[in-house]
């Protein structure tokens, strides 16, 4: 009985040959195509990395000019020191974002 269940009988059915061919094609394709589990990189992660590098490329000259302007205004005594501290903290957050994210993810075990 077990041998009869395990064996596919192709001769007795009309279209049995097509069923066997479809089974072979499905088996070959399932073995040839990699499963989604083995994907190497997430498209979101790739896009986020590209976005991060573009933002840092734009932010670098803006931060340099901002520090120069703040220094000139501080020398002329025309600015509150709160603005200078705010700019320094903002630059540190903008350029340290990858390290901050990995630190927070490490804290929560993600």
Buried (B, 14 or more C-beta within 10 A) or exposed (E): EEEEEEEEEBEEEEEEEEEBEEEEEEEEEEEEEEEEEEEEEEEEEEEEEEEEEEEBEEBEEEBEEBBEEBEEBBEEEEBEEEEBEEBEEEBEEBEEEEEEEEEEEEEEEE
